[in-house]
Amino acid sequence: MKFGEAIGSGFHNYFNFRERASRSAFWWWQLFIVIGSIVLSIIDGQFFGGHRDIGFLEGIFNLITFLPGLALAVRRLHDIDRSGWWVLLSLVPLIGLIVLIVWWCKPTLLGPNRFGPMPYDYFRQNDGPESVI
C-alpha cells in the first residue's frame, strides 16, 4: 500500500474496528499523522501565535484523525491475531507503548484468522522499489 492509498483507506475505514490492516497501511498512516501535526504546528505558530501547546489547526487535525487512527491500531492488532482491546495497553506508561510498537511491527499472519481474511494489499507490499513511493 502506498502513502496516498493508506490515507484514503484510513479515512474510508473511519469506524471499522472489525477487520485487519497491513503493516504498510498502519505505518503510512502514522507518518501522515506526524507530518500533518508538524506542518500544522508550524502554521499555527506563524499565524495564531506560538503561545499554546496545541494550536487551533493542529487540534482540529487531531480531532479528525483520532478515530481513524484508533480504528487502524485495532485493525493492525487484529492482523497479528490479537484482540483490539490490547490497544488499552497504551495507558500503561512506557512499557505498554513499547509492547504495542513491537506488536505493530510484527508481520501479517498468513491466511485468514478470527478477524477475517488477510489484508488485500499484503501481496503488493513487496512488489519492488517503485511501490515504496
N, C-alpha and C positions, 0 to 999 in steps of 0.2 A: 504494500500500500504506500502510495506516495503522500507527500505532505498535504497537498490540497485535498486529496481523497480522504485522508484521515480527519481533517477539519470538517469536511462535509458529512462524513459518517458520524462524527461526534455529535453534530447538531441534528442530523437525521434521526439518530437513536437517543434523542433527548431524555426520554423517560423509560428507556429499555434497560431493565435490570435483570433480564432473564436469560439472554443468550451469551455468546462468547465473543471475545475481542482478541485480535492478534497482538503480538508484541509491537509490531510496527505501528499499528493504529494507536496504541497506548502511548508510545514514546514520541511519536509525531505530535500527538495532542499535547503532551507535556511541554514540548518545545514551543508549540503555538502559545500556550499559556505564559511561559517565561518571556518570550519575545513580546507578546502583546502587553504584558504587565510593565516591562521595561520601557517600551515605546510610550505607552500611555502615562507612565510615571514622569517621563521627561516632558511630555506635552503638558501635563498638569502643572509641573513645576514652572514651566515657561509662561503659561497663560493664566493660571489661577493662583500662583504663588506657592512656594515650597514650604509652607509652614505646617502642613499636615502630614501625618504618616502615610495615609492613603488618600490620594486626590479624588476628585469627583469622577473623572472619566475612568480611572483605574477601578474605582468602586463599582461603577456600573458594569464594567467588563467582568469583574469578579462575580457579580450577581448573575450575569448572563451565562457565564461558563461554569458556575459551581455545580449545578445539577448534571449537565452532561459529563463533566469530569468525574463526578462521583459514580455515575452510571458506568462510565468506561472503566473505572478502577474495579468495580464489582464484576463487570463482564470479563476483565482480564484475569481476575481470581478464578472465575468460572472456567476459563480456558485451561488452567492447570488443575482443574477438578477440586477447587476449594470453594467453600460457601462464601457468598458475598458479605456475610456478617463479619468475616475476618477483617474487613476494612475498619471496623471499630478498634482494631489493634493500634491504629494510628493515634488513639487517645492516650496510649501508654507512652510517656516521654522517652524519646530517643530510641529505645530498644524496639518499640512497636513499629516505628517508621523504618528502621533498618531491616527488620524481618519482612515487612511488606515490599521494600525495594528488592530484596533478594528474590522473593516470590514473583514479583512483576518481571524480573529479568529471566526467569525460567522459560525454556522453550515450550511451545504449544504441545499438548499431549495429542498424539496422533490418534485419529479415529474419533468417533462420537463418544461423549461421556454423558453423565446425568443432566448436563445443562444444554445439550444439543449437539449438532454436528460441528465439525471443525470450522473455523472462520473461513469464509470464501476466499480471502486473499492470501491464505497461508502459502500456497504453491507459487504465488507471484513474488514472494519476498526475496527469493534468491535468483531472480532472472538474470542479473548481471549488473554492471556498474551504472547503466543508463536508468535502471529502476530506482536508484537511490535518490535522484533529484526529482 
